[in-house]
Amino acid sequence: MTPETRDQLAYAYSRAWELAKGEPCTVTHDRGYFTIKYPYPAHPRRVTAAELIKGLAGLLGPHHRHELWKDRDEAFFRA
């Protein structure tokens, strides 16, 4: 996965979280993992790209999932 793809994925998750929950969250990436920092008092969550994409699909809802998987597959084959 390219650095640009990781940046876009992190931004997409944080934006989807904000739209779905009404609160911002921060997503960073380092050494193949993403760290999600939620707005409420909790430990940051460390996840893989696949887990982040699955969470993003859940935030977007079932009617947008096919678009998300299509984008993920295209990004995978470009990497």
N, C-alpha and C positions, 0 to 999 in steps of 0.2 A: 504494500500500500504506500502510495507516495505521500510526502508531507502535506501536500495540498489536499489530498483526499481525507487525510486524518483531520485536518483543520475544518474541512467542510462537514464531516461527520460530527465532530464535536460541536460545531455551531448549530447544526440541524437539531441535535438532541437538546441542547440548552434552550433553543428557541421553541421547540415543540413542548418542552416541559413548562416554559413560561406561558405559552398559549393555553395549555391544558389545565395547569394548576393555578395560574395567576401570580406565581412567584418565580423569581429568577433562580437559576442554578448555574454553577460553573463547571465546565468540562475541560480537562487538560489531558494531554497524552505524553507518555514517556516510556520508552523501552517496550513497545508493543502492547501497552495497556493504557486504558483510559481511566481517569479518576474523576468521579462525579462528586461535587460538593453541593449538597442540598442546602436550602435556606434555613431549615430547622436544625436544632442541635442534634446532630448525629455524626457518626464517624464517616469520613469520605468513603465512597464505595469504589473499589478497583475492579474493572471489568475488561474483558477482551472486546475486540471490535464486533465479533458476532453477538455477544451479549448486549452491547450498546445498540446494535441494529435491531435486535429483537425488542428491546425496550422502546426504541423509537417507533417501531411498528405498533406497539401497544398504545403509545400516546397518540398516534395519528388515527387509529381506528381501522376497522376492517375494510372500509371502502377505499382506503389509500394504500393498502399494503402491496398490492400488485405493482404499483408504481415504484415503491421503495425497493422491492426485490429486483425489479428490472434495473434500477440504477445501481444497486449493489453488484449484480452480476456483471454489468458493463464495467464498473470500476475494478472488479476482480480481474477480468480478462485484460484490462489495460495495464495493470500493475505487473 
